[in-house]
Amino acid sequence: MRILVVEDERSLAQMVADRLKRDKYTVDVSNDGEEGLYNALSGIYDLIILDIMLPHVDGIEILKEVRKSDHDVKVIMLTAKAELEDRLTGFGLGANDYVPKPFHIEELAARVNAQLSIGKAMSDTLDFADLTLNYKTSSISSGRTDERITVNNKEFQLLEYFMSNPERILSKEMIYDHIWGMDSDAMSNNLEAYMSFVRKKLKLIGSEVSIRTVRNMGYSMEREK
């Protein structure tokens, strides 16, 4: 899963990013409101940690724009302001949680995990058709054959992204941004290689699920007819 941290205190932002990476999240950091708004509206994030006091564009404005375009992404507000009125403003605009500064990094990590667990319905697995992705064991299995195989980090992220968007065409650009990051130098052959690995593993477990190439558009995970 991918997280965006929008925080102008660079040392704090990096500390948060480093801690969340230990939980196997992919984390991007923006240190001002203008860049944060641009990245937040990309649609590639599962959760945004958003400071209110930011240069150029404040967190409240970013939250407003995010909720206009994406009602599903989780948003945790970070701010030195702890008054009830400020919290109510954030919640009223669609924030999912609110953490006043100073905070303990482990509490923030727990709140992030809680929000993303809500998104997974408190489950250790993600399912589409006969295919199951297991978060605890980093493996995939087929209910049709009972076969199971381990997947590596990038394969896991690709499968999670496709299984969260079944039968939807995902463009190469969307996949690059979500898996490798908007500033990544990953080349197209990187994606092609990982797609090949994932497809082979789907065949190895005998799943009815496949990833179809849609010419000039991208890829789509589908159940075989």
Secondary structure, DSSP 8 states (H G I E B T S, - for coil): -EEEEE-S-HHHHHHHHHHHHTTT-EEEEE-SHHHHHHHHTTS--SEEEEESS-SSS-HHHHHHHHHHH-SSSEEEEEES---HHHHHHHHHTT-SEEEESS--HHHHHHHHHHHHHHHTTT-SEEEETTEEEETTTTEEEETTT--EEE--HHHHHHHHHHHHSTT--B-HHHHIIIII-TT----HHHHHHHHHHHHHHHHHTT-SEEEEEETTTEEEEEE--
